[in-house]
């Protein structure tokens, strides 16, 4: 009888997001696949350093102390031969990752839905776009100067429009300006926004929170948006209509998000705008969601 993991929160992670493979990737890009393969085989017993998503993955896996709740799956463009170093490093760090797909240079995105992943994080923006277009919440994790946060709470911060919500309101802002956006959102306050690419992942987090301690829950979520009153009502009513509780909501009215993300102590922040991501990644781990009008 086959195993069933559909009851878990499933996170797919690329090897370059999990481990620091910059040196190896440089060899691949400059010397080609054969030299890259030879390098990885020669160094397969050398442990890889943690990558930008490593602390996040550790915190995900730590949630399994509360039950069989989370599965992290490795998706890699490596071959099984060159991927041996990656699995050796997984074993060294005692990460509970047992399932993987090594695609030998091809995009692994088609396995995101095959595994039933709720989230895909990769350093390859082409793979991320393919996964987004297939209906999975996906983001390109960016190089970051953030340090590992040693508290036990796993904190997610999300932008609103074009991430949790569709970009329908963002289109009004970009095409007609702030005054038209504010008027439109006030008029539409009672009408829920359509879901964006991360609605499903937020819903999965909300369901997971129901299986965790109510007091001092080890997952905390935040909506961090450039919106301000009176454009605040529609997203609140939208989340209510979805029956999703979000722990914190910050309406910043165009203020730089970076200091607020640091104050929230986000383990990862998801935003669709490259400029926001570029500023945020100096303070917290940040992932770009290439979705919506601003990414056409």
Residue pairs with C-beta under 8 A, 6 or more apart in sequence:
5 71
5 115
5 116
6 116
7 68
8 68
8 69
8 70
8 71
9 60
9 69
9 70
9 71
9 118
9 204
9 205
9 208
10 70
10 71
10 72
10 73
10 115
10 116
10 117
10 118
10 119
11 57
11 60
11 70
11 71
11 72
11 73
11 117
11 118
11 119
11 120
11 121
12 72
12 73
12 74
12 75
12 111
12 112
12 115
12 117
12 119
12 120
12 121
12 136
13 53
13 57
13 72
13 73
13 74
13 75
13 120
13 121
13 122
14 74
14 75
14 76
14 77
14 108
14 121
14 122
14 123
14 124
14 127
15 21
15 74
15 75
15 76
15 77
15 78
15 83
15 86
16 25
16 51
16 122
16 123
16 124
17 51
17 52
17 53
17 121
17 122
17 123
17 141
18 50
18 51
18 53
18 54
18 57
18 74
18 86
19 48
19 49
19 50
19 51
19 54
19 86
19 89
20 48
20 49
20 50
20 51
21 48
21 51
24 36
24 39
24 40
27 35
27 36
27 39
28 35
28 36
33 105
36 82
37 79
37 81
37 82
40 78
40 82
40 84
40 85
41 81
41 82
41 84
41 85
43 85
44 84
44 85
44 88
45 85
45 88
46 85
47 88
47 89
47 92
47 93
48 85
48 86
48 89
50 93
52 141
52 142
52 143
52 144
52 285
53 121
53 141
53 268
53 285
54 93
54 148
55 148
55 149
55 267
55 285
56 121
56 154
56 267
56 268
56 285
57 72
57 95
57 97
58 95
59 152
59 154
59 267
60 70
60 72
60 154
61 70
61 72
61 95
61 96
61 97
62 152
62 218
63 69
63 70
63 154
63 208
63 212
63 218
63 219
64 70
64 96
66 211
66 212
66 213
66 218
67 211
69 208
69 211
69 212
70 208
71 99
72 95
72 96
72 97
73 97
73 99
73 100
73 101
73 115
73 117
74 86
74 90
74 97
74 99
74 100
74 101
75 100
75 101
75 103
75 108
75 109
75 111
75 112
75 120
75 122
76 83
76 86
76 100
76 101
76 102
76 103
76 108
77 102
77 103
77 104
77 105
77 106
77 107
77 108
77 124
78 86
78 102
78 103
78 104
79 102
79 104
79 105
80 102
80 104
83 100
83 102
87 100
90 97
99 115
101 108
101 111
101 115
103 111
107 124
107 126
107 127
107 130
108 127
109 120
109 127
109 128
109 130
109 131
109 134
109 138
110 130
110 134
112 120
112 131
112 134
112 136
112 138
113 134
113 135
113 136
117 136
118 136
118 137
118 200
118 201
118 204
119 136
119 137
119 138
119 139
119 201
120 127
120 128
120 131
120 136
120 137
120 138
120 139
121 138
121 139
121 141
121 287
122 128
122 131
122 138
122 140
122 141
123 140
123 141
124 140
125 140
125 288
125 290
127 138
128 138
128 139
128 140
128 290
129 138
129 290
131 138
132 138
132 197
132 289
132 290
132 291
137 197
137 198
137 200
137 201
138 197
138 289
139 270
139 287
139 288
139 289
140 287
140 288
140 290
141 268
141 285
141 286
141 287
142 277
142 278
142 281
142 286
142 287
142 288
143 281
144 281
144 282
144 284
144 285
144 286
145 281
145 282
146 281
146 283
146 284
146 285
149 155
149 265
149 267
151 265
152 218
153 216
153 217
153 218
153 219
153 220
153 265
154 218
154 219
154 220
154 267
155 219
155 220
155 221
155 222
155 264
155 265
155 266
155 267
156 205
156 219
156 220
156 221
156 222
156 266
156 267
156 268
156 270
157 221
157 222
157 223
157 224
157 261
157 264
157 266
157 268
157 269
157 270
157 284
158 164
158 198
158 202
158 221
158 222
158 223
158 224
158 269
158 270
159 223
159 224
159 225
159 269
159 270
159 271
159 272
159 273
159 276
159 289
160 223
160 225
160 227
160 235
161 167
161 169
161 170
161 193
161 196
161 225
161 227
161 272
161 292
162 170
162 196
162 272
162 289
162 291
162 292
162 293
162 294
162 295
163 196
163 197
163 198
163 270
163 271
163 272
163 289
163 291
164 195
164 196
164 198
164 199
164 202
164 223
164 235
165 193
165 194
165 195
165 196
165 199
165 235
165 238
166 193
166 194
166 195
166 196
166 292
167 196
167 272
167 291
167 292
167 293
167 294
168 193
168 194
169 181
169 184
169 185
169 188
169 193
169 231
169 234
170 292
170 293
170 294
171 293
172 180
172 181
172 184
172 185
173 180
173 181
174 293
174 294
176 184
181 231
182 230
182 231
185 227
185 230
185 231
185 233
185 234
186 230
186 231
186 233
188 234
189 230
189 233
189 234
189 237
190 237
191 234
192 234
192 237
192 238
192 241
192 242
193 234
193 235
193 238
195 242
196 291
196 292
197 289
197 291
198 270
198 289
199 242
202 221
202 244
202 246
203 242
203 244
205 219
205 221
206 221
206 244
206 245
208 219
209 217
209 219
209 245
212 218
212 219
220 247
220 248
221 246
221 247
221 248
222 246
222 247
222 248
222 249
222 250
222 264
222 266
223 235
223 239
223 246
223 248
223 249
223 250
224 250
224 252
224 257
224 260
224 261
224 264
224 269
225 235
225 249
225 250
225 251
225 252
226 252
226 253
226 254
226 255
226 257
227 235
227 251
227 252
227 253
228 251
228 252
228 253
228 254
229 251
232 251
235 249
236 249
239 245
239 246
248 264
250 260
250 264
252 260
256 279
257 269
257 271
257 276
257 279
257 280
258 279
258 280
258 282
258 283
258 284
259 283
261 269
261 280
261 283
261 284
262 283
262 284
265 284
266 284
266 285
267 284
267 285
268 284
268 285
268 286
268 287
269 277
269 280
269 284
269 285
269 286
269 287
270 286
270 287
270 289
271 277
271 280
271 286
271 287
271 288
271 289
272 288
272 289
272 290
272 291
272 292
272 294
272 295
273 294
274 288
277 286
277 287
277 288
280 286
